[in-house]
Amino acid sequence: MAAFDPTKDKKLASKVLESKDGGTTSIVVSAHEYNGGEPKIQIGRIVFYKNGNTGHKKVGRMTLEESMAVAGIIPEIMSAIK
């Protein structure tokens, strides 16, 4: 299997959900297509550090409120790629 090639990765749609934890993180829901393949949903977490920097982490566990927000946004992301 060949290594990941970022030039073949295409972001089709993306939405950042409002922070549900007081502004320390947000969740990003996006749709990507790699090398003309089937579009897939990606869920990630943006971390806002006190020094003003941001970072990205795996989502891991979500609160019920975050889960409901993600579930509500997936149809919007999917309609944007059809």
PAPAVEX-20984 format. One record per residue (C-alpha): x, y negated, z negated. Coordinates in steps of 0.2 Angstrom, whole numbers, m for minus. Layout:
<recs>
<c1=X c2=Y c3=Z>
...
</recs>
This chain:
<recs>
<c1=0 c2=0 c3=0>
<c1=7 c2=m17 c3=5>
<c1=9 c2=m31 c3=m7>
<c1=m4 c2=m45 c3=m10>
<c1=m2 c2=m58 c3=4>
<c1=m10 c2=m75 c3=m2>
<c1=m12 c2=m81 c3=16>
<c1=m25 c2=m67 c3=19>
<c1=m35 c2=m72 c3=4>
<c1=m50 c2=m83 c3=8>
<c1=m61 c2=m92 c3=m5>
<c1=m78 c2=m92 c3=1>
<c1=m87 c2=m100 c3=m13>
<c1=m84 c2=m105 c3=m31>
<c1=m92 c2=m113 c3=m46>
<c1=m85 c2=m118 c3=m63>
<c1=m98 c2=m116 c3=m77>
<c1=m99 c2=m128 c3=m91>
<c1=m89 c2=m124 c3=m107>
<c1=m99 c2=m115 c3=m120>
<c1=m86 c2=m115 c3=m133>
<c1=m84 c2=m134 c3=m137>
<c1=m72 c2=m137 c3=m122>
<c1=m58 c2=m125 c3=m125>
<c1=m62 c2=m114 c3=m110>
<c1=m73 c2=m113 c3=m95>
<c1=m78 c2=m98 c3=m84>
<c1=m76 c2=m98 c3=m65>
<c1=m86 c2=m87 c3=m53>
<c1=m80 c2=m86 c3=m35>
<c1=m82 c2=m75 c3=m20>
<c1=m66 c2=m70 c3=m10>
<c1=m63 c2=m61 c3=6>
<c1=m46 c2=m52 c3=9>
<c1=m40 c2=m50 c3=26>
<c1=m57 c2=m50 c3=34>
<c1=m64 c2=m37 c3=22>
<c1=m80 c2=m36 c3=11>
<c1=m83 c2=m52 c3=1>
<c1=m81 c2=m48 c3=m18>
<c1=m85 c2=m58 c3=m34>
<c1=m71 c2=m64 c3=m45>
<c1=m74 c2=m70 c3=m63>
<c1=m60 c2=m79 c3=m72>
<c1=m58 c2=m90 c3=m87>
<c1=m49 c2=m107 c3=m87>
<c1=m41 c2=m112 c3=m104>
<c1=m39 c2=m131 c3=m108>
<c1=m24 c2=m133 c3=m120>
<c1=m22 c2=m147 c3=m132>
<c1=m7 c2=m154 c3=m123>
<c1=m18 c2=m157 c3=m107>
<c1=m12 c2=m142 c3=m97>
<c1=m24 c2=m129 c3=m91>
<c1=m21 c2=m110 c3=m88>
<c1=m30 c2=m95 c3=m81>
<c1=m34 c2=m79 c3=m91>
<c1=m44 c2=m63 c3=m88>
<c1=m62 c2=m65 c3=m94>
<c1=m62 c2=m51 c3=m106>
<c1=m77 c2=m52 c3=m118>
<c1=m90 c2=m65 c3=m115>
<c1=m104 c2=m72 c3=m127>
<c1=m122 c2=m68 c3=m122>
<c1=m124 c2=m86 c3=m117>
<c1=m109 c2=m85 c3=m105>
<c1=m115 c2=m68 c3=m98>
<c1=m132 c2=m76 c3=m95>
<c1=m124 c2=m91 c3=m86>
<c1=m113 c2=m80 c3=m75>
<c1=m129 c2=m69 c3=m71>
<c1=m138 c2=m85 c3=m66>
<c1=m124 c2=m91 c3=m54>
<c1=m120 c2=m75 c3=m45>
<c1=m136 c2=m77 c3=m33>
<c1=m130 c2=m94 c3=m29>
<c1=m112 c2=m89 c3=m25>
<c1=m119 c2=m74 c3=m14>
<c1=m131 c2=m85 c3=m4>
<c1=m116 c2=m97 c3=0>
<c1=m107 c2=m83 c3=8>
<c1=m121 c2=m75 c3=19>
</recs>
